Amino acid sequence: MDYGKALKVARAIAGFQQKDLARQAGLDPSHISLIESGRRKPSADAIEKIALALGIPPHLITLLA
């Protein structure tokens, strides 16, 4: 699964920059960057926080990945 690509697409559609998404999700901006670059796989908790910040269901991120 490619969570990085899915996150980039969802973030772009929502109009967020990495730092904005990180702030909304309560995560460190470097965490978002690592996920998008494929160097880190997000936990279920991180996916849920990111999805909530983007205003989409968490399963949609997994589906896109």
N, C-alpha and C positions, 0 to 999 in steps of 0.2 A: 504494500500500500504506500502511496506517495502522499503523505499528509502535508508535506511542504507545498506541493503544487496546489492541492485543494485549498490550503489556507491562503495562499497568494491570490487565488481566484476569488474566494469568498471575501477576502479583505478588500480587494480592488473593487468588487461590485458594491460593497458597503461604503467605499470612499474613505477608508481609514489608512493612515500610515502606520508602520509597525509600532512606533511609540504610542500612538493614540489607542491602538487596539490593546497594547500591553497595559496601559493605564486603565482602560475600561474593564479589562478582564482581571485586573489585580495581579498581573504577572510582570516579570522583569522584561524589558525590551530585548535583552540578549536571548532570553528564552524563546521569544517569538522568532528572532533571527535564526537561531539554531534549528528550530523546527522547519522553517521555510527553506533553509539551505540543505536539509536532509541529514544534518549531523545529530539530530535528537528526535526521538519518537515521543509524541505527546502522551501523557498519562490520560486516563479517562477523566480525571478531575480537570486537567488542563483543557481538554476538548470541551467539556461542559462549560467552563468559564469563558472560553473563546466564543463558543456558539451563543451563549447568553449575551456577550458583548456585541456580537454581530447581529443579534436578533433573529437567529435561525435555529432550527432544531438540531441538537447535537448529532443525531444520526445522519444528517445531511453532510456534515464534514466527513464522516466515515464513508458514506456513499460516494462522495466525490473522490476520496482517496483511493 
